[in-house]
Amino acid sequence: MYEPAPKVTDADRLAREIRESSTDRRIELQPLFGRMLQGLEESGVPVPARMRNLHEQLLEEAIEAKFDNLPV
């Protein structure tokens, strides 16, 4: 099945939603955002630094949340 490549405007909308969301929701949206950025790169669309930075921040939050939930 053909799936159209994501657009920067779609990624911008998702980035805005992520920035306005709670930490838990941000972590939920991280995989989708990562796939969207990967799709942009694979389509030859340059990914803006602000989006790469947001994705890195989301990855850090997800890792931190995982360790916060480990029993001591």
C-alpha positions as CSV (number, residue, x, y, z in Angstrom):
1,M,0.0,0.0,0.0
2,Y,1.3,3.4,-0.9
3,E,1.8,5.8,2.0
4,P,2.6,9.4,1.1
5,A,5.7,10.9,2.6
6,P,5.2,13.1,5.6
7,K,5.5,16.8,5.1
8,V,7.3,19.3,7.2
9,T,4.0,21.0,8.0
10,D,2.7,17.7,9.4
11,A,5.8,17.3,11.6
12,D,5.4,21.0,12.7
13,R,1.9,20.2,13.8
14,L,3.0,17.2,15.7
15,A,5.9,19.1,17.2
16,R,3.5,21.7,18.5
17,E,1.2,19.1,20.0
18,I,4.3,17.5,21.7
19,R,5.5,20.8,23.1
20,E,2.0,21.5,24.6
21,S,1.5,18.0,26.0
22,S,2.1,16.4,29.4
23,T,5.3,14.4,29.9
24,D,3.4,11.1,29.5
25,R,1.8,12.2,26.3
26,R,5.1,13.5,25.0
27,I,6.6,10.0,25.6
28,E,3.7,8.4,23.8
29,L,4.1,10.6,20.8
30,Q,7.9,10.1,20.5
31,P,7.8,7.0,18.3
32,L,5.4,8.6,15.9
33,F,7.5,11.8,15.7
34,G,10.6,9.7,15.2
35,R,9.0,7.8,12.3
36,M,7.8,11.0,10.8
37,L,11.3,12.5,10.9
38,Q,12.7,9.4,9.4
39,G,10.2,9.5,6.6
40,L,11.2,13.1,5.9
41,E,14.8,12.1,5.7
42,E,14.1,9.2,3.5
43,S,12.2,11.4,1.1
44,G,15.1,13.8,0.9
45,V,13.5,16.5,2.8
46,P,15.9,18.3,5.2
47,V,14.8,17.9,8.8
48,P,15.0,21.3,10.6
49,A,17.4,21.4,13.6
50,R,14.5,22.4,15.9
51,M,12.8,19.1,15.1
52,R,16.0,17.0,15.5
53,N,16.5,18.7,18.9
54,L,13.0,18.0,20.0
55,H,13.3,14.4,19.0
56,E,16.6,14.1,21.0
57,Q,14.8,15.7,24.0
58,L,11.9,13.2,23.7
59,L,14.3,10.3,23.6
60,E,16.1,11.6,26.8
61,E,12.7,12.0,28.5
62,A,11.7,8.4,27.5
63,I,14.9,7.0,28.8
64,E,14.7,9.0,32.1
65,A,11.1,7.9,32.6
66,K,12.1,4.2,32.1
67,F,14.7,4.5,34.7
68,D,12.4,6.4,37.1
69,N,10.1,3.4,37.1
70,L,12.7,0.8,37.9
71,P,12.6,-0.7,41.4
72,V,15.5,0.1,43.6
